[in-house]
Amino acid sequence: MISVSRSGTTTETIRATRAFRGKTVTVSCYPEAELPTVGSFNLLVTAGQETSLAQTRAFSTLYLATLTLAVFASGRDDLWRELQALPALAENLLNRYETLAEEVGKDLALDRFYFLGSGLRYGLACETNLKMKEMSLTHSEPFHFLEYRHGPKAMITPTALVVGLLSDAQREQEEAVLKDMRALGGRTFSIAESNADVELQSGLSEIARSPLYLPIPQLIAFHRSVSKGLNPDLPENLTAVVKLA
């Protein structure tokens, strides 16, 4: 079992790790916490430490750490070499799309966001959705691409933005969903390796490039929070750690 926690003090994560009867790997950011003392193997990623309650730096770092574990476990040296290109690619991505992220984030005519992703991008859609909710207190939901074409499309309005995390293999079908949502009056925003609103231009395989889907949606949520007069580092009703009695 692999247990992941930014703080290393989340009660249910520690309890589950202690109760598990097999081998455990913990991945966390703070060496003084309890979690990195209870695993069979404990991986500390101190670069993920941050002051914000909303996990942006930490999530991206922990996601990359678990992705790296999977790469090592599978013996994929080719993917390990690809992952090492990510820091420079992410910096370039932020430099190219800072202005666009700010423009979208400041557009308060938008009142709802839907994040679509399939395969390994569905988890990323869930996470980018969560950042939008936490940081900007905006109605936001994640869906698989083809799922959204059914009942959920009833929620489309001219003030909705559908954010599509496009793949290579299923791109034709995924773009068709975005086209349908535009026909219903909604707005769309796409992220893909090329030919999209945000072009990753990484030259990497789909697995290795997956962390690059995170920075621009995180930045949009940040700018939306600031535009609404909120503090993106201190979301309402949240605490940094969930501790149970």
N, C-alpha and C positions, 0 to 999 in steps of 0.2 A: 504494500500500500504506500502511496506517495501522498504525504500530508503537506499542504501548502498554506502558509499563513504569513502575512506581512509582519505582524507584531510578534508572532510566536507565543501569544498568550491567550488566544481564542479558546474558550473553555471546551466547546464540543469537539474541536479539532484535537486538543490534547487528550481528552477522554477517549476518543475513537482510536487514536494512535496507541495509547496505553493498552486498550482492550483488544486490539488486533492480534491474532495468534501467529501471524506470519511475519516475514521481514518487513520493516518499515523504513521509508526514506522521508526525512523532513526537509522542507525547503522554506527558509524564512530569512529575515533581514537583520535581526537584533541578537547578538551573541549572549546577552544577559538574560534572555527570555527562557521560559521553561521548555518550549517545544524542541529546540535544538539540543536538549539533553535526553530525550526519551526515544529517539529513533535508533534503528540498527545502524543507520548511516545518516548523518546530519549535514546538510549543505547550507552554508550561510552565504547570502548574496547581499553584502552590506551596501552595495551601490544602490539598492532599492529603497534605502531609508529616505523618508520625506516628512515634511511637517504638515502637509495637507491631510485632512481627513479623507478626502476623495482620492482613491488610489489611481494615479496616472503613472508616475515614475515607477512605483512599486509593482503595479500590475504588469506593465511592459517588461520589467526586469524579471519578475518571477515567471512570466509566460516564456520568456526566452530561456530561462534556466531549465524549465521542465521540457521545453522543446529540445534543448541540448542533451538532456538526459536520454530522451527517446532516440536521438541521433546516435549517441554512444552505444545504447543498448542494442540498436539494430546494426551496428558496425558500418554505418554509412559515412565513411570518410569524405565522400564527395559532398554530402550535406554539411559536414563540419567545416569544410573549406568555404562553402557558400555563406554560412552564418557569420563568418568573420568579416564579411563585407557590409553587414547591416549598420554599424554605427555611422559610417560615412554616408551611406544611402539615406538613412533617416535624417541626418543633418541637412543634406541636400534637399530632401523632400520638404522639410519645414521652411527652408529658405525660399523655395519656389512657390509654396502655397500659403504662406502666412497671411498675405493680403486677402486671398480668397476665403480662407477660414474666418477671418475677421468680418468680412462682408456678410457671409452666411450667418455667423453668430449674432451679428447686430441686427439682423432682419427680424424684428419683433412682430411683423405681420404674420409670421409663421407661428402656429400655436400647437402643433403636434409633429412628432417625428416617428418614423417607422424605419427600423434598421433591418435590412434583408441580407441573409447570408446562408449558404448551403454547404454541406460537408464541413471541413475544418473551419470555414468562415462563419458557421452559425454561432459558435461560442464567442467569436469576436463581435458578431452582431449583438449578442446578449450583453457583452461588456461595454461596447460603445453606447448602447441604449442606457445602461445603468449610469454611466458618467453623465449623460444628458439629464437624466432624472435627478441625480444627486446634486450636481453642480448648479443647474439652472432651474430646478423645480418645474420642469416642463413635462407635459404628457408625452410619453415615449414608450414604444414597444418593439420587441424583436420578433422576427418570423423567418421561417424558411421561405425561400423565394416562391416556390409553387404553392405553398400553403396560403400565402398572402392573396393569391388570385381568387380564392374562394370567399369564405365569409368575411375575413378581415378587410377586404377592399371596400366594404360598406362604409368604412370610416374615412374614406378619402374625401377631402374638401379642397378648395383652392388655397387653403392656409396650411395644408399638410405637405411635409417634405419626406419623400421616400428615399432613403440612402441605401444604395445597392453596392454590396461588396462582391464584385464580379469575379468569377473564376475563369479559367481558360477552357476547361473541358465542357462546361455547361453554359457557356456565355450566350449562345444564341437564345436558349430558352429563358435565361435570366433577363436579358435585354428585352425580350418580348413582354415580360411582366412589367418592367419599367415603362415600356411604351403603352401598355394597357392603362397604367395608373395616370399617365399624362393625358390619355384620351378621356379619362373620367374627371379631369380638371385638377389633378394633383401636380405637384412639382417633384422633380427627381434630381438626385445627386449621385454620381457614380464614381467608384474607386476601382481601378484595375491596372494591370501592367501597362496598358497603352490604350489610346482612343477612348478616354474617359474624362470626366471633369477633373479628377485627380489621377495623374499617370505616375505609377510607381517607377517605371523605367529602371528596373533593378537588374534585369538580365539573369535573375535567379529562378530556380524551380518554385512551384507553387508552395511547397512546404516551407522552404527557406525564406521566402518573401513574406510569409503570413504576418510577422510582427509589424510590417510596414503599413498595414491597414489601420493601425491604432492611432498614430500621432495626430492626423488631421481631424478626425471626429472628436478627439479629446480637446483639441484646440478650438473647435467650433463651440463645444460645450463651455469652455472657459470664457470665450468672448460673449456668449449669450448670457452667462451668469453676470459678468461685469455690466453688460448693457441693461440688465434688469435691476441693477443696483444691489446685487447680492455679493456675498463673499464666496468665491469658488472654493476656497480652502476650508471653509466652515459651513458645510451644508446643514440646513435646519434638521433638528431631530436625530442627528447622527452622533455617534461616539466613535473613537478610533478603534476600539476593541469591544467585542461582545463577550462579556463575562457573566456566567450563570452562578447562582448561589449553590 
